[in-house]
Amino acid sequence: MKTKTMANWPVLLCVFGFFAASSLMAAEPPQPLAIGETYGCTYKEGKDFSDKMKARDYMVAQMDKAGLQKFPGYHLTQIRGMAPVDTLWMDVFPDLATYGASSDAWDASGIGAGVQERFDAVEDCTSGLSTLRVIHQQDDDGSDDPGLVIMLACHFNRGSGPQQVDDLVSHMGGVMAGIGADAPGFAFLRTPITGNRDFPDLFLGSVFENMSHWTRYVEQLYTTEAGSQMRNHINMVADCSISMWRSQQVVTPDQE
């Protein structure tokens, strides 16, 4: 969703979209960091998802006419929680250089104003950028329609900071791998590039088939020693709030 309304803070992801595009992010550093461009939005009175998809259709048609490359786009609708937006849109790019080239091509095409007008008629949005990093992925994961996304929006506790993140992510990935089929199909870390001092320091996202899948996972976190240790580790590093989102892919990437 290329409405150029860049604001001070990127909103809740995630998620997560990286789903079908997760192969772009699977490599460990020092490989290039994948980039998420996010749009957190609130519907205007009388508008809904169907209106947004009409704007999406217009955008895609204009991109095709202009010869612009499309990257994976995902739409999330909040179903539980207190995130300050109704929806989240995320476009996923394999690295910063690709994002920069895509953004420049978009600006040069001249289609931005018309596309933005369509989306602005439906929602009020803020946008931002984040780096994306895989925590865990099931071998058979790859659905374009992951269903349920659980998002933890986290602020570092006093005495904690980025230096604790690598150890936390490694610990979480190991525990999820040990849980097996009840673990998330996909889990990721989103670290904001843009933001302000009140915005979360990081987001931890997990993707599930449905609510039953998530509740089986939560049971593992509360009834096993490994799950309890992982929860304690997260709580030691950061103070997090939880929200739940329904997700679907809304932009199909061009094939190379």
HELIX and SHEET records of a PDB file:
HELIX    1   1 SER A   22  LEU A   24  5                                   3    
HELIX    2   2 PHE A   49  ALA A   66  1                                  18    
HELIX    3   3 LEU A   96  SER A  109  1                                  14    
HELIX    4   4 GLY A  112  ASP A  120  1                                   9    
HELIX    5   5 PRO A  162  GLN A  164  5                                   3    
HELIX    6   6 VAL A  165  ILE A  179  1                                  15    
HELIX    7   7 GLY A  180  ASP A  182  5                                   3    
HELIX    8   8 MET A  211  THR A  223  1                                  13    
HELIX    9   9 GLU A  225  VAL A  237  1                                  13    
SHEET    1   A 9 ALA A  34  TYR A  43  0                                        
SHEET    2   A 9 THR A  87  PHE A  93 -1                                        
SHEET    3   A 9 GLY A  73  ARG A  80 -1                                        
SHEET    4   A 9 ALA A 238  VAL A 251 -1                                        
SHEET    5   A 9 GLY A 147  PHE A 156 -1                                        
SHEET    6   A 9 LEU A 202  PHE A 208 -1                                        
SHEET    7   A 9 PHE A 186  PRO A 192 -1                                        
SHEET    8   A 9 GLU A 123  GLN A 137 -1                                        
SHEET    9   A 9 ALA A  34  TYR A  43 -1                                        
END                                                                             
